[in-house]
Amino acid sequence: MTRTATGKSGNTVAAAAAKEKPAARWPALDTGFRRVQVARAFDDIAGQIRGELSHGRLKAGDRLPAERDLAVRFGVSRNTLREALRSLEIAGLITLRKGATGGAFVNDTNGETIVTGIQDMFSLGAVTAEQITLARISIESAIIRAACEVHTAGDIKRLRENLELAAEATRRNDFFARANLHLEFHMILARATRNPILIVVMEALIGIMRQFIYSIGSQQIADYILPSRKRFMQYFEAGNADAAMAEMERHLKRVNRNYLALLEERSKSKEIVAGQS
């Protein structure tokens, strides 16, 4: 009984395995994966995959081998491997997809994880509006200096079009439309640097400012912003980075003072209402 069952089961399993659809092939890359140390398997696996990315042996769009193949290569269980892959997905380096065409795919990263992380810090109260303003002044200074050197006629056109649209929103008394256009002005400047790090950091800071503005709500449109923008453009187009930076710094500090005053006023109003209820 035991001998017969073993023989038939073995043959059946072998036949089924032979008919299995071949696993997705590992990209034809000369990778340096090695068996990991059990005590630090999770970090080791993630570190090795990061290493393949940094050396260019894994590129955006590449699909990693099937779980069972990777588990064998690293000498770990599938559960340990999955934990490592999930950590890389959280970091924004790979995407895990399910289904017949699923697997672990290398992302074409655009800094979204950095943006989300910085914005989450503001949402959780880890940074203040004043700290955001100081960070913006530092980042904008670097952006303005870099953009002064490498901007194109197309960048100048986009900045001027932005100012025209902001002026139209002002005439319509559309606060949020104008606020979004003013924030986009900073993103146009950042993109004019052609520096992905400056662009990503500015995107995160602008996202926080947008969140902050919408939390305060609609307010009277300030009349000093557009004149400041026009002065800035004169300096920027003339290649006077120092004057452009000084104008932007004065503007950002004034905006920060106004927003903080509004925030304090709204906070006091809420306290009064709460005390009367």
C-alpha positions in Angstrom: 0.0 0.0 0.0 2.7 2.5 1.0 5.0 1.6 -1.9 2.2 1.9 -4.5 0.9 5.2 -3.2 4.4 6.7 -3.1 5.1 5.6 -6.7 1.8 6.9 -8.1 1.9 10.1 -6.2 5.4 10.8 -7.2 4.7 10.2 -10.9 1.6 12.3 -10.7 3.4 15.2 -9.1 6.3 15.0 -11.5 3.9 15.0 -14.5 2.0 18.0 -13.1 5.2 19.9 -12.5 6.4 19.2 -16.1 3.1 20.7 -17.4 3.4 23.8 -15.3 3.7 27.1 -17.1 7.3 28.2 -17.0 8.0 31.0 -14.4 8.6 34.5 -15.7 12.2 34.7 -16.8 14.7 36.7 -14.8 15.9 39.7 -16.8 19.1 38.8 -18.6 21.2 40.8 -16.2 24.5 40.0 -14.5 23.3 40.5 -11.0 25.3 39.9 -7.8 22.7 38.4 -5.6 24.0 36.0 -3.0 22.6 33.9 -0.1 21.7 36.2 2.9 22.6 36.0 6.5 19.6 34.7 8.4 20.0 37.1 11.3 19.5 40.1 9.0 17.7 38.4 6.0 15.0 41.1 5.7 17.4 44.0 5.4 20.0 42.1 3.4 17.5 41.2 0.7 16.3 44.8 0.4 19.8 46.0 0.4 20.9 43.7 -2.4 18.0 44.7 -4.6 18.8 48.4 -3.9 22.3 47.6 -4.9 21.3 46.2 -8.2 19.2 49.3 -8.9 22.1 51.7 -8.0 24.5 49.8 -10.3 22.0 49.9 -13.1 21.6 46.1 -13.4 18.0 46.6 -12.6 16.1 49.4 -14.4 12.7 50.9 -14.4 10.1 48.5 -15.8 12.2 45.4 -15.1 10.3 42.5 -13.5 12.0 40.6 -10.7 11.9 36.8 -10.8 9.0 34.8 -9.4 8.9 34.6 -5.6 10.0 31.0 -5.5 13.1 31.7 -7.7 14.1 34.7 -5.6 13.6 32.7 -2.4 15.9 30.1 -3.7 18.5 32.6 -4.8 18.5 34.3 -1.4 18.2 31.1 0.6 15.2 32.3 2.6 11.5 31.5 3.0 8.9 33.2 0.9 7.5 35.0 3.9 10.9 36.6 4.6 11.2 37.5 0.9 7.7 39.1 0.9 8.5 41.3 3.9 11.6 42.6 2.0 9.6 43.2 -1.1 6.9 45.0 0.8 9.4 47.3 2.4 10.7 48.2 -1.1 7.2 48.8 -2.3 6.5 51.2 0.7 9.8 53.0 -0.2 8.4 53.5 -3.7 11.1 51.4 -5.5 8.9 48.6 -6.7 5.3 47.8 -7.4 3.8 44.4 -6.5 1.0 43.3 -8.9 -1.2 40.3 -8.5 -2.6 37.9 -11.2 -1.2 36.0 -14.1 0.8 39.0 -15.3 1.7 40.1 -11.8 5.0 40.2 -10.0 7.4 42.7 -8.6 8.2 45.5 -11.0 10.8 48.2 -10.7 9.2 51.7 -10.6 10.1 54.6 -12.7 10.4 56.7 -9.5 9.4 60.3 -9.6 9.9 61.3 -5.9 6.3 60.7 -4.9 7.4 58.9 -1.7 9.5 62.0 -0.7 6.6 64.3 -1.4 4.2 62.2 0.6 6.6 61.8 3.5 7.2 65.6 3.9 3.4 66.3 3.5 2.6 63.7 6.2 5.0 65.5 8.5 3.0 68.6 8.2 -0.3 66.7 8.6 1.0 65.1 11.8 2.1 68.4 13.2 5.8 67.6 13.0 6.6 70.8 11.2 5.1 74.3 11.6 4.1 76.9 9.0 7.1 79.0 10.0 9.5 76.1 9.4 7.9 75.5 6.0 8.5 79.2 5.1 12.1 79.0 6.2 12.6 75.9 4.1 10.9 77.5 1.2 13.2 80.5 1.4 16.3 78.3 1.3 15.0 76.1 -1.5 13.7 79.0 -3.5 17.0 80.7 -3.3 18.8 77.7 -4.8 16.0 77.3 -7.4 16.2 81.0 -8.5 20.0 80.9 -8.7 20.0 77.7 -10.8 17.0 78.8 -13.0 18.7 82.1 -13.7 21.5 80.2 -15.3 19.6 77.6 -17.3 16.1 78.9 -18.0 14.8 79.0 -21.6 12.5 81.3 -23.5 9.8 78.7 -22.9 10.2 79.0 -19.2 9.8 82.8 -19.3 6.7 82.4 -21.5 5.1 80.0 -19.0 5.9 82.3 -16.1 4.4 85.3 -17.8 1.3 83.3 -18.9 0.9 82.3 -15.2 0.9 85.9 -14.2 -1.7 86.8 -16.8 -4.0 84.0 -15.6 -3.5 85.1 -11.9 -4.5 88.6 -12.9 -7.6 87.3 -14.5 -8.5 85.3 -11.3 -7.9 88.5 -9.3 -10.4 90.4 -11.5 -13.0 87.6 -11.0 -12.2 87.7 -7.2 -11.6 83.9 -7.4 -9.4 83.3 -4.4 -8.6 79.6 -4.8 -7.9 79.8 -8.5 -5.5 82.6 -7.9 -3.9 80.8 -5.0 -3.3 77.7 -7.1 -1.8 79.8 -9.9 0.6 81.5 -7.5 1.7 78.1 -6.2 2.1 76.9 -9.7 4.4 79.9 -10.4 6.9 78.3 -7.9 6.7 74.9 -9.6 7.4 76.5 -13.0 10.5 78.1 -11.5 11.5 74.7 -10.0 11.1 72.9 -13.3 13.1 75.6 -15.0 16.2 74.3 -13.1 16.0 70.9 -14.8 17.1 69.5 -11.4 14.8 66.7 -10.2 15.8 67.0 -6.5 14.9 70.7 -6.4 11.6 69.9 -8.3 10.6 67.1 -5.9 11.4 69.1 -2.7 9.5 72.2 -4.1 6.5 69.9 -5.0 6.4 68.7 -1.4 6.5 72.2 0.0 3.9 73.5 -2.4 1.6 70.6 -1.5 1.9 71.6 2.1 1.1 75.2 1.3 -1.9 74.2 -0.7 -3.1 72.1 2.2 -2.5 75.0 4.6 -4.4 77.5 2.3 -7.4 75.3 1.9 -7.5 74.7 5.7 -7.7 78.5 6.3 -10.4 79.0 3.6 -11.2 81.8 1.3 -10.1 85.3 2.3 -9.6 88.7 0.8 -7.2 88.6 -2.1 -4.0 90.4 -1.2 -3.0 93.2 -3.5 0.8 93.0 -3.1 1.5 89.6 -4.7 1.2 90.5 -8.4 3.3 93.7 -8.1 6.0 91.6 -6.3 5.8 88.9 -9.1 6.3 91.6 -11.8 9.4 93.0 -9.9 10.7 89.5 -9.6 10.3 88.8 -13.3 12.2 92.0 -14.2 15.2 90.8 -12.0 14.9 87.2 -13.2 14.8 88.0 -16.9 17.8 90.3 -16.5 19.7 87.5 -14.8 20.0 89.3 -11.5 19.7 86.3 -9.2 20.5 88.2 -6.0 17.8 90.8 -6.6 15.3 88.1 -7.6 16.1 86.1 -4.5 15.7 89.1 -2.2 12.3 90.0 -3.8 11.1 86.4 -3.4 12.3 86.3 0.2 10.4 89.5 1.1 7.3 88.1 -0.5 7.4 84.8 1.2 8.0 86.3 4.7 5.1 88.7 4.1 2.8 85.9 3.0 3.8 83.8 6.0 3.0 86.7 8.4 -0.4 87.1 6.9 -1.2 83.4 7.0 -0.1 83.1 10.6 -2.3 86.1 11.6 -5.3 84.6 9.8 -4.6 81.2 11.5 -4.5 82.8 14.9 -7.6 84.8 14.2 -9.5 81.7 13.1 -8.3 79.8 16.2 -9.5 82.6 18.6 -12.9 82.6 16.8 -13.2 78.8 17.4 -12.3 79.2 21.0 -15.0 81.9 21.5 -17.6 79.7 19.8 -16.6 76.7 21.9 -16.8 78.8 25.1 -20.4 79.9 24.2 -21.6 76.5 23.4 
